[in-house]
Amino acid sequence: MIEGIGFAALMLTFGLTLYGAGAAAYGARTDRPELIESARRAMLFSWPTISISALAIIALLLGSRYDIAYVAKVTNNAMPPYLRVTALWGGQAGSLVFWSWLLAAFASAVSMRKWGRDRDLLPWVIVVCMLTLAFFLSLVVFVENPFSRIWITPEGAQLTAFFQPEGARAVIPSDGQGLNPLLRHPGMIIHPPLLYLGFVSFVIPYAFAMAALIVGRSDDGWIRVTRRWTLVAWLFLSLGLIVGGRWAYDVLGWGGYWGWDPVEIAAFMPWLTGTAFLHSVIIQEKKGMMKHWNMLLIILTYLLVLFGTFLTRSGVLSSVHAFAQSAIGPMFFAFIGLTFVISIWFLLKRWGDLRGVNQIDSILSRESLFMFNNFLFIMILAVCFLGVIFPLVSELFTGQTVTVGPEWYERITGPLFAGLLLLMGVAPLSVFGISSWRALRRQLWLPVAISLAVPAVLLITGMRSSAALLGYWLASLVGVVTLYEFWRGASARRRRHGEILLVALVRLAGRNRRRYGGYVIHLGVVLMAFGIIGIEIFQIETQGTLARGERLLLGRYEMVYEGLTRFNTSDGREVSRAELSVFKDGRSVGQLFPRSDYYIVSNQPMTIPGVRSTLEEDFYVLLVGWEPIGRDGATFKVYLNPLVNFVWLGGVVFILGTLVAAWPEREQVPVRRRAAHAQAMPAGD
Amino acid sequence: MTMSTAPPGSGSRSKFIIGGLLIVAAVVYLIVSATQASAQFYLTIDEMLARGDEISGRAIKLSGAVDGDTVTYETETLTLEFSLANVPADLREIEAGGGLAKVLYDALRDPNAARVQVVYVGPKPDLLRHEAQAIVTGQMGEDGKFYADELLLKCPTRYDGEVPLQALEGQT
């Protein structure tokens, strides 16, 4: 019954998307506004209808309907209700519905905006949104149906299908397989929705960009209209990446947060093009340049979003060889290829209209530095992409599969990230238009001198890694320049308006949110850079087997093994928990309880670290082995991760900065008030 | 105003192109050097044994089936040893063999399948078990054992579309 309603709602939504796309395109071609209006309504209603379908899946998950293949796969009796709800995005079929649901929500929201003078874009925005939605729905309708049931044929073969196959019997399991325990972590529960929100929000700017290309508008209207969408997309993508890193750090038990795994890179690639886009649209808005480039970037971002959704959702992927194993693989590649060809075709068709109105005047101008910034982001993207496809390429050309790992990525992207830091330090001091070495030098020498103090102190205190010294210098330079920018702006306001410094700072940021939000983001990057350099270059580790009362030393830390307790929990885990007393510089700093949870039903252990976390460093202990009951030894792997919390702290600052930049501006009111003020007191100020 | 006399535009454009080319050249150099230093051959056990000395000392990535009966773990030194049996890397071959789970199962029952002893020092991974697919990165030692620096495990039955065992017990 529920599955019937859910599937019917899914089919209805699919029909709405096809109708919407068709009616909008036909209405625009034949100039019939009533058809376009009807298409707009179809887009509006796609969200309520797919919501019914998503709610039906949630009802099935909560109702333990294990005769439904998807429910049997992602839930079991031991899972609490909140985990059952989140199992909606725990497997492939459900997460495709969830993705579609988010997209439908955004498309509905877009359909309700006041179109005004952008009305000519409306039909084509509908076409792009509805076709994207139709593609994702076709995957669930035809290939990965979340409402399929489990059947046994008379020959004894097991299969899943929505309708009863001839002669087959239904199977109703008493329990399900359950979500992989590694995924039952708050970070992993919100990580996919955050990434999806980021992915899906990028569809909207792409839709406006394509609409602008199709109707032949060469102004930056599409960028202005979708500025907030882009920032929101980028916000969620950043948040998703940071939360994912935190999950890896807390759960995966290797003392790291980023492993250059193809799945991680898949989510990172649209972030790279998105970040480049956020910077280069500023140049288009200010100087009317880089129009082709911005179109290319948004097209690329959209394609990478599709690619990323596919990579992160095809399940088995830990090598590129797994591509073809997923039934949805060929459909994804066909859709990505088709989208690419069509997008580029429209771009080439309008190439001449999009010629820029300005040229680069000086290599040190703000716009030139922004171009270099974009170039570096694209280089990093190219390296990431090459790394992911390296096994395929090498096999094609040499017949020998060659793979690359974290070291490969770090060696290549390290200098590129350093280059980005350098630009981040220099660009705020450069000006638009003509900028000379001499002018820049006058601005730059003081921040450079101040920031050099940081590596100097580090060198004196014994740091010998040249990469770390360079990295810390660059990060410090960015920090100094950014703070100087805030100070400069605020003190100018203070002089002009007589405000106290804090008020001046807040008003300054409030008046020019994108710029100062951007600077806050840069400060977040500085903090993250401090943390990343710290853990990448100065992480130390040790391991050892301890009898009760024995101790293990690492850096300034010492830990004493006090004992092990074992107990069962009501949710089906067998827990082995070690008790440790931790000392730093000989003083007691408390206890840690690293443990191993064994999930009985899924026959899988999970290692949960004990961590003593301070701003300075994390003392991170894993329980990796213990003797059977009656003996006393236990084995530990211990990491000392310097400055790792700066990564998370920087992440928070980063997100706050993005919120500042994306927050709606109060556009009209202050302007009018200032005008009135000026009229009343013409001699004032 | 500075002393710049060249008309704005043209000179900067070529400077910009030169700057871009320098970055591209640097990236190409980085890619080549990083590939030489840290790229790994991805081989099956058969291929590795066939190559013999030719690949000694090179970083290699191997994939194979874990024999659960051979796993030993020395907790004093965190030394993990197990035997890895050859499975084909080619996807079509795996499909023809009845899927990854079947291929792994068969590899361990085939007395003729090539095997290699793997040594890894570190925590015993949560997913290490009989018939799991292990992907190890490391080098062949002179004693004929494979010394792994990295150990990755995949349990195909956990991720693919098969219905769990308990499902069949509860059928009506």
Interface residues (C-beta under 8 A of the other chain):
Chain A: Y66 A69 A72 K73 I150 I152 Q158 T160 R169 A170 V171 I172 P173 S174 D175 G176 Q177 N180 G253 G315 V316 S318 S319 H321 A324 Q325 Q359 I360 D361 S362 I363 S368 M371 F372 F375 L376 M379 A382 V383 L386 F390 P391 Q400 T401 V402 T403 V404 G405 E407 W408 R411 I412 P415 L416 G419 I434 S436 R438 A439 Q543 T545 V601 S602 Q604 P605 M606 T607 L622 V624 G625 W626 E627 G633 T635 K637
Chain B: T2 S4 P8 G9 S12 R13 K15 F16 G19 G20 I23 V24 A26 V27 L30 I31 S33 A34 T35 A37 S38 A39 Q40 F41 Y42 L43 K61 Y73 T75 E76 L78 A89 L91 G122 P123 K124 D126 L127 I135 T137 E150 L152 K154 P156 R158 Y159 D160 G161 V163 P164 Q166 A167 L168 E169 G170 Q171 T172
